[in-house]
Amino acid sequence: MKTFKIKSFIFLLATGFCFLATSAFSQQVADKIIVKVDNYIILKSELELSYQNYLEQSDQTPPPDAKCGILKQLLFNKVMYAKAEIDSITVLDEQVEAEATNRLSTMVQRAGGDEKKLEEYLGKSLADIKEELLEPIKEQLTIQKMRGEITADAKVTPSQVRKFYKNIPKDSIPFLPAEFEVAQMLVYAKVSKQEKERVRKQLLDIRTRIKAGEDFAKLAKEFSADLGSAAQGGNLGYRERGELVPEYEAMAFSLKPMEISEPVESEFGFHLIQLLERRGNLINTRHILIRPKPSKEDMVYTNQFVDSLRNLIVKDSLTFAKAVAEHSADRNSKNNGGRITSMQTGSPKLVAEDFDYNTYLILDTMKVGSVSPPLPFRSPDGKEAVRLLYFIDKSKPHQANLKDDYEKIYQAALNEERAKMLDEWFYTAIKELYIDIDEEYNTCGLLEGI
């Protein structure tokens, strides 16, 4: 049997603008069904959009069979989705709803936090945008779950890793860019008691208005600083225990259905919470979030506090790791000495593309082992903070080798093993499915060897 390797073409499914651009894009393409897999289809517009995404992400001339490779990946995904239905592999509707809410929030942030701008750009309401996200997100999450089950037993031994590396042609061994190891200590500005009291009073006034008959959803859209949920009338969808910050969760689980809480303070600000429904350890809530705003004096005090910690670190009276453990507000790095990890790989070894432009410029002026002066910082959700950066280490650009890059080579070998398992699974799975390919695309050899 002749098999094909799952190629590493970039295929973005339901990632905000890319997915929602499909409707506009398809108007420019003479759309038609090009592949059927049981009850699921692949449209010509899907292929063309995925190909355009690939071209935009790649800085190299695409190979002649690039579009066929992308279609193979699309077909593979549809086969997994169809087979998941047969095998009763499902994801919870609540999980799909929560992911749709998160992605809509991200889209609003990318639009500068302007909901109307996003609606105008896409030509539809936020409610319609979210509705269109649900099905492709369900498909994507199901495929991820199916892929995980297929490759759950994948493993490679050290000898297999070495063999994998030796089999790479010398002229194909990747040249790795410089890698950085950086830690941060993040301190949010403390706001005054007077400012916190102002926010509490504002939320109590809003609570009174709701109890008097005003619409919670309308007031959430008007006042809430949580832009993603505000677009949905403050609704966060169904969440399990442990998914929400402790203060919010404790209050939400103590409420009766449709009851509205007093203002609750968390690390994000103050919440007015309404419990919509509870199903065991699942709760469906909505909220209005208002953040106290630090004054100029608050920012000056925070900057001075962080600078005093820096002086202790520079004098070796305090380690950076201890300062992070005692004072940093970044939960993602607090327990590992403040090390920043890549959002793409989760690795603490970062490349230039992992940093925003300003952070990279700062690192470019620092020496390994040094600590930056206090730096102003704004979190993705708009909170004002001050941070220190600790430049731990920097590697030189080099060709990958087993001594310095074993973990990367191990992951590459493991991914190859997973790809083999997926290939074998694919050619078994398609025998259980009805597949019809448009004649125009038969030259791609999608089912070659069957």
Residue pairs with C-beta under 8 A, 6 or more apart in sequence:
1 427
1 449
1 450
2 448
2 449
3 423
3 424
3 426
3 427
3 449
4 72
4 423
4 445
4 448
5 419
5 423
6 72
6 73
6 76
6 419
6 422
6 423
7 69
7 72
7 73
9 50
9 54
9 66
9 69
9 70
9 73
10 53
10 54
10 57
10 58
11 50
11 53
11 54
11 70
11 73
11 74
11 77
12 18
12 19
12 50
12 53
13 19
13 77
13 136
13 139
13 140
14 103
14 133
14 136
14 137
14 139
14 140
15 103
16 103
16 106
16 107
16 110
17 107
17 110
18 49
18 53
19 132
19 133
19 136
20 122
20 129
20 132
20 133
21 49
22 45
22 46
22 49
24 123
25 45
25 48
25 49
25 52
26 43
26 45
26 49
29 44
29 45
29 48
30 44
31 43
31 44
31 45
32 43
32 44
32 438
33 41
33 42
33 43
33 44
33 438
34 42
34 43
34 44
34 47
34 71
34 437
34 438
34 440
34 441
35 41
35 42
35 71
35 74
35 75
35 78
35 435
35 436
35 437
35 438
35 441
35 446
36 434
36 435
36 436
37 75
37 78
37 79
37 81
37 82
37 433
37 434
37 435
38 82
38 85
38 433
38 434
39 82
39 85
40 78
40 81
40 82
41 78
42 71
42 74
42 75
42 78
46 74
47 67
47 70
47 71
47 74
50 70
50 74
51 66
51 67
51 70
54 62
54 66
54 70
55 62
63 69
65 444
67 444
68 441
68 443
68 444
68 445
68 446
71 441
71 444
71 446
72 444
72 446
75 435
75 446
76 422
76 426
77 139
77 143
79 426
79 429
79 430
79 433
79 435
80 142
80 143
80 146
80 147
80 150
80 429
81 139
81 142
81 143
81 146
82 433
83 146
83 429
83 432
83 433
84 90
84 142
84 143
84 145
84 146
86 432
87 146
89 142
89 145
89 146
89 149
90 142
91 138
91 141
91 142
91 145
92 238
93 238
94 237
94 238
94 239
94 240
94 282
95 141
96 134
96 137
96 138
96 141
97 134
97 237
97 238
98 236
98 237
98 238
98 239
98 243
99 137
99 141
100 130
100 133
100 134
100 137
100 237
101 130
101 228
101 229
101 232
101 235
101 236
101 237
102 228
103 133
103 137
104 126
104 129
104 130
104 133
104 228
104 231
104 232
105 226
105 227
105 228
105 229
105 231
106 228
107 118
107 129
108 114
108 115
108 118
108 126
108 227
108 228
108 231
109 227
109 228
109 380
111 117
111 118
111 121
113 227
113 382
115 126
115 227
115 230
115 231
118 126
118 129
119 125
119 126
119 129
122 129
124 132
126 231
126 232
127 232
130 231
130 232
147 422
150 421
150 422
150 425
151 418
151 421
151 422
153 421
154 414
154 417
154 418
154 421
155 414
155 417
156 164
156 410
156 413
156 414
156 417
160 413
160 417
161 402
161 406
161 409
161 410
161 413
162 402
164 409
164 412
164 413
164 416
165 402
165 409
165 413
173 399
173 400
174 399
174 400
175 397
175 398
175 399
175 400
176 397
176 398
176 399
176 400
176 405
176 408
177 351
177 352
177 397
178 351
178 352
178 394
178 395
178 396
178 397
179 349
179 350
179 351
179 394
179 395
180 349
180 350
180 351
180 352
180 354
180 355
180 363
180 391
180 393
180 394
181 339
181 348
181 349
181 350
181 392
181 393
181 394
182 339
182 340
182 350
182 363
182 389
182 390
182 391
182 392
183 320
183 321
183 324
183 333
183 337
183 338
183 339
183 340
183 389
183 390
183 392
184 324
184 328
184 330
184 333
184 338
184 340
184 387
184 388
184 389
184 390
185 306
185 309
185 320
185 323
185 324
185 327
185 328
185 330
185 338
185 387
185 388
185 390
186 328
186 329
186 330
186 377
186 385
186 386
186 387
187 302
187 305
187 306
187 327
187 328
187 329
187 385
187 386
187 387
188 267
188 302
188 329
188 379
188 383
188 384
188 385
189 294
189 298
189 299
189 301
189 302
189 383
189 384
189 385
189 386
190 294
190 298
190 301
190 302
191 292
191 293
191 294
191 295
191 298
192 295
192 298
195 292
195 293
195 294
195 295
196 265
196 270
196 292
198 292
199 263
199 269
199 270
199 290
199 291
199 292
200 263
200 270
202 223
202 290
203 263
203 270
203 271
203 272
203 288
203 290
204 262
204 263
206 219
206 223
206 272
206 288
207 260
207 262
207 263
207 272
209 219
210 216
210 219
210 260
211 260
216 233
216 234
216 260
216 274
216 286
216 288
217 232
217 233
217 234
217 235
217 286
218 233
219 288
220 229
220 230
220 233
220 234
220 286
220 287
220 288
221 230
221 231
221 233
221 234
223 288
223 290
224 230
224 234
224 287
224 288
224 289
224 290
225 269
225 289
225 290
225 291
225 381
225 382
226 234
226 268
226 287
226 289
226 381
229 235
229 236
229 286
229 287
229 289
230 288
232 286
233 286
234 274
234 286
234 287
234 288
235 276
235 284
235 285
235 286
236 244
236 284
236 285
236 286
236 287
237 284
238 279
238 282
238 283
238 284
239 282
239 283
239 284
239 285
240 281
240 282
241 249
241 253
241 281
242 249
243 249
244 252
245 266
245 267
245 268
246 266
247 264
247 265
247 266
248 264
248 266
248 271
248 273
248 287
249 283
251 261
251 264
251 271
251 273
252 261
252 273
252 275
252 283
252 285
253 278
253 283
255 261
255 273
255 274
255 275
256 275
257 275
257 276
257 277
257 278
258 274
258 275
258 276
259 274
259 275
260 272
260 273
260 274
261 271
261 272
261 273
261 274
263 270
263 271
263 272
264 270
264 271
264 272
264 273
265 271
267 329
268 289
268 291
268 381
268 383
269 289
269 290
269 291
269 292
270 289
270 290
270 291
270 292
271 287
271 288
271 289
272 287
272 288
273 285
273 286
273 287
274 285
274 286
274 287
275 283
275 284
275 285
276 284
276 285
276 286
277 283
277 284
278 284
291 382
291 383
293 384
294 302
294 384
299 376
299 384
299 386
302 385
302 386
303 374
303 376
303 386
306 374
306 386
306 387
306 388
307 373
307 374
309 318
309 323
309 327
309 388
310 371
310 373
310 374
310 388
312 318
312 323
313 319
313 320
313 323
313 371
313 388
313 390
314 371
320 337
320 338
320 371
320 388
320 390
321 337
321 338
323 388
324 333
324 334
324 337
324 338
325 334
325 335
325 337
328 334
328 338
329 385
330 338
332 341
333 339
333 340
333 341
336 348
338 390
339 348
339 392
340 348
340 350
340 354
341 347
341 348
341 350
342 348
342 349
342 350
342 351
342 354
343 354
344 354
347 407
349 395
352 360
355 363
359 389
362 372
362 375
362 389
363 389
363 391
366 372
366 389
366 391
367 391
368 391
368 392
368 393
368 394
369 391
369 392
370 390
370 391
371 388
371 389
371 390
371 391
372 388
372 389
372 390
372 391
373 388
374 386
374 387
374 388
375 386
375 387
375 388
375 389
376 384
376 385
376 386
377 384
377 385
377 386
377 387
378 384
378 385
379 385
395 404
398 404
400 408
400 409
402 409
427 449
427 450
430 447
430 450
431 450
435 447
437 446
437 447
